[in-house]
Amino acid sequence: MGTVRKLSAEVERGLAEALPGLRKTVVGKLALVVGAMIEGQTPNTVELANLLPLPTERQDMREQWLRRLLKNPLLAATAVMEPFARAALARAARNGQTVLLTMDQTDLGNRMALLVVALRVGDRALPLVWRAEAGPANIGFEAQQRLLEQVLAWLPPAAKVLLSADRFYPSAALFGWVQTHGWGYRLRLKGSVLADTGQDDETTIGALAQGVTERYLPGVRLFTQGVMTHLGILHEAGHPEPWIIAMDCTPSRAAVLDYAARWAIEPMFSDFKGRGFNLEGSQLWHADRLERLVLVMALAMHWCVRVGQDDAAERPTPLEKKCASKAIRTIGASGSSTAA
């Protein structure tokens, strides 16, 4: 357990600095579990408890210690994540770059659903806020709104945002929220959504996409509420279905392809699940405890990314130096900066 102790000591120093208001005992316990999570990459509380450097050899006492932590109401995911999320968002928005956010849901079998708003960092994503609910059903707009408003509160002033979400999520309420707050968006739509182009009778999005490779429609009204947006339809060869994307800008092929930024969340879910922490292996049945377990995973991910970024900045490899120089030349030539 020497490695876990070393990891936990580093994590505890960072947590204590970032969260001076959090009780010291909670900081210490959380750091122990984050260190064990980095080392063991397992959500199984039995296995995780076995990795904890506690002054007892009794497995039942270890498991009880971990269960108590996951039930502790002082361990509020949003409050703990705030300084880390603010730092990641500020870094993403530096030099006027667009902050790329993705909202998506993953299911843990039929017993739990997890809704996440994540930030794109390079080719991957980091979780910012999340909500767990029992059952596999879609988590609706009320929960989406709470997560989005939390991220809104953490954003640097005047930050530009582009939100991507899969076709399970767009609703009149979600469109109203992003338009009210001036966020850019690329929201994939189901073919059954009602649409009015102003030229023909009311139809469906699927009918508008029928038999076309590309189609771009400004000023389309969606749903029975008449939400105004722009549509881009792109059906590339080899893909079974077209992308039908609602957007806030003039519709074009390039704007539709912006939706590809959403895929950065898939490696993150892989990290959570089969290729990383194996969250499906968790036996937790209470949503609040699962949210705290995800907090441990999220801190582990943020910690590893930050260590990697700091290492790349302080001790870059020859390839990293070359990429950085190329990026500086590109920005200087264009006179502007773009999102990572």
N, C-alpha and C positions, 0 to 999 in steps of 0.2 A: 504493500500500500504506500510505499515511499513516493511513487510517482503521483498518486492522488494527493498526498500531503503537499507536495511541491506545487502542483497545479492549484490546489485549494488556497494555498497561501497567497499566490499571485492574484487569484480571483478575489479573495477577501480584501486585499489592499485596494483593488479597483472598485469593488462594490462600496467599501467604506468611504472612499473619496467621492463617488458619484451619488451615494445615498446617505448623507450625514444624518438625516432624520430618522432612518430606519434603526430599530433596536439592534444593538451590537450583537446580542445572542442570535437574532434572526439572520443577520448578515453572515455570521460565522457558520451557521448551519446551512444556509443557502450555498455558500461558497464550497462547503464540503460536498454537497450533492452535485453541484456543477462540475467540480473536479472529477468526481466519480463518473459523471455522465460523459465527460470528454474521454476519460480512460476506457470505460466499459461500453459506451455506445449502446445502452440498453434501457428500455422503459420498464422492464420487468422489475417490480419493486423488490422482489426477493433477491435477484441478482445484483441490483443496484445497492441494496442494503449491505450485501456481502462485501462490497468494495469500499464501504465507508470506514475511514480510520478512526473508529470509536474505541473507547477503553472498555470493551466487553467482547467476549468471544461468543456470547449467546445469540444465535440467529434470531430468535423471537424478539429479543430486546432491540436488535438492530432494525428489524422490520417495524416494530412499534414506534421507534424513533422517527423513521421515515414517514410512516402514516400520519403521525402527529404534525410533522412539518407540512405535509400536503393538505392537511385540514386547517392549518393556521390562518385565520382571517387577516392577520397582519401581513401575510405574504400576498399582497394585492398585485396581480400581474401588471396592470396599467401603471401603477405608481412605481414599481420596480423598473419597468421598461422605459419610463419617460426620459431619463438622461441619456440612455443609449440610443433611443429612437430620435431624440432631438439632434444628437451629434451626427447620426447617420444621415438624417434629412438635411442638415446644414451642409454636410460634405457633398451630398448629391446636388444641392442647389447652388454650390459655389460657382462664381464666374457667370452667373445667369443661366446655368444649365437647367433643363427641364427635369423635374422630379418624376420618375416613372414608377407609378404605383399599380399594383395588380390586386384585384379582389377575387378570391376563389375559395372553393370548398372541397374538402376531402372527407371521405367516410371511413370509419373504422369498422368494417363489417356492417352489420345492421344495428349495432348498439349505440353508436355515437357519430355525430357529424361535427366537423371543425371548420368554421369560417375564418379566413385569414385575410388581412390586408398586409401586403408585403411591399418592400422597396427593392427595385432592381439595382443590383450592384454588379457591374460587369455583365457576365452571362448568367448570373444566378440572382436569387432574391433573398432578402433577409426579412423575417417576420417582424412586424411592428406591433400589431394588436390582433386579437383573436377572440372567438366566442365558441364554446362547445355546447352542444345540446344533445339530449338523448334521442336516439332514433336516427334513421338515414335520410329523413326528409330535408328539403331545401330550407335553409335558414332565411327568413324573410327580411323585408326592408327595415323593420324596426331595429333588428340587430345590426344590419348593415349600416344604418344611419349612426348608431352609437359608435361603431368602429371608425367610420369616416370622419365624424366630428372630433373624435379624439386625435386622429392624425392631423386634421385641420388645425387644432389647437397647438400642435407641436411644430408646424411648418414655420420656417423663417418668413419674415414679412415679405410680401410681394413675390413669393416663390411661384414659379410656373409649374403646373401639375398636368400630367397626362395619366388618366385612369383607364385601365383596361379591365374588362370583366367578361366572363364567358356567357353563353346564351341562356344559362339558367337564371341569370340575375336581372337583366334589364326590366324595369317596370316604369310606369309613369312617375311614380314617386322618386325613383332613383334618377331619372332624367331631370326632374324638377330640382333635385338637390344639387347635382353637379352644375346645372346651368345657373342656379342661384349663386353659387359660390365661384363661378367663373373658371371652373376646371376644364381643361381639355379632356376629351374622352374618345375612346374607341370601344364600343360595346357591341359584342356579337349578338345577333338576334335569332330567335327561332323562326322557322318558316311560317308558323301559324299566326304570327303577329299581324294585326290588321293595319293596313296602310292606305293613305289617300295621297296620290301624287298631284292632285288638282287638275289632272288631264282626263282621267278615266273614272269609272265608278270605283267605289271602295273595293279593295282587293286584299290579298295577303302578301307578306314579304316573300314567301315561297313562290307565289305565282309570278312576282316581278323578277325572280331569279331564274325562272324556268327557261332552259334552253339557251342561256346567254353565258358567254365567257367573261365579259366585263360589262358593267353598267353603272353609271354614276348619276344619282338623282338628288338635286338640291331641293330643299324646301318640301320635305315629305312629312305628312302628319301621321303619327302612330297611335295605336290603341284607340279606344272609344273616347278618351279624353282629348285627343287631338294634339299630342305632344309634337312640337315642330323640331325637326332635325334634318340632317343630310345623310344620304345613304351611299355606300359604295359596295358593289357586288363583284366578287372576283372568284372565278372557278378555274384554278390552275390544273393543267394536265396531270393525271395520276392521283388527284384528290377525289374521294368519293362525293364530297359535298362542297358547295361554294362557301366562301366567307361572305356573310352578309353583315356589314359593319355600319353601325350608326356612329356619326362623328360630328364634331362641333365646327369643322372647317369645310372649305370647298372640297367636295368629294373628288378623289383621284386615286390612281393605282398606288402611288406612294403613301397616301393617307391610309388606305386599306392595309398596306403592309406594315404600318406602324403597330398594328394589332399583334404582330409577332413578338413584341416586347413582353406580352403576357406569358410567353413560354418560359421565361426565366423562373417562374414560380414552380414549374414542374421539377427541376432539379432540387429545389428546396423541399418539396413534398417527398421526393425520393430520399433526401437526407432524413426527413422525419420518419419515413417508413422503411421499405424493404432494403434500400441501399445504404442506410445509415443507422438511425436510432431504433428502427423497427417498432414504431409506435403501435402498430397493430398487435404487438405482443403484450401491450399493457392490459392488465386485468381490471383496471379502474372502471367503475360504473357510475360514478358521480361526476357531473360536468365540472363542478368547481375544482375537484381534485385533478381532473385531467388538465384543466387550464393551468394549474400550478405546475404540473409535470411538463407541459409545453413551455412554460416559463423557464424551467431549468434547461430545456433543450435550446430555446431561443437565446438564452444568455451564453450557452456553450458555443452556439453558432456565431453570435456577435463577437464573442471573445476571440475565437479562432480567426475570423475575418480581420478584426482589428490588429491582431498580432501579425498576420500576414501582410496587411497594408503597411504597418509600421516597419516591418522588416524590409519590404520592397523599397520603402522610401529611404531607409537608413543604410541598407546594404543591398542595393539592386544588383541583380545578375547582369551580365553583358546584354542579354536579350531584353531585359526590362529597361536598361539604359537606352537601348536602341528604340524601343517602342515609345518611351517618354519623349525622346528627342523628336521623333516623327510626329507625335501628337502636338508638341509645341510649334513645330514648323507649320502643321496644318492649320492650327488655330490662328497663328500669325498671318498666314496667307489669306484666310477667309475673313479675318476681322471679327470673328464671332466664335462662340463655343457651342457644342452640342452635348446632349446627354450621353452618358456612358452606355 
